[in-house]
Amino acid sequence: MKGMSIIVKKVTQLVSGLVFLYGIYIITHGHLTPGGGFAGGAVLAGSFILLVLAFGSDLLKLKKREKVSFLIFAIMLLFIGTHIFCKNYLPAGTAGNLISAGVIPLDNIFTGIGVGAALYTIFLALAIFNEEGLK
């Protein structure tokens, strides 16, 4: 997949960072406002998909990402295991503050990472399948 023009690439560099920050905002404020892990993860995946669409899939180096993705997966399993066995191990704070919901923000963070990674992986699988079909 080839990249687009220089104008599209420069605008994408500016916009994708803002979209990524907005996804982080949705995830971290999910226990206070509408949104949360699923919606924020979808926005995070959208920021990475935007970069791939603008710059092309030639820049992807999937072999280097396998080790990092395995490490992230192992850390997520560790946190999920401690959450299942330890229940609510964080104290509840003052209602309305950012850190006020115990483990719910952690659940939102890991849900956002999981949803974002899954949607991005689905997009990459479809893009690679489409490229191989065209050759």
Helices and strands as residue ranges (DSSP letters): H 6-28, H 37-55, G 57-59, H 62-86, H 104-134
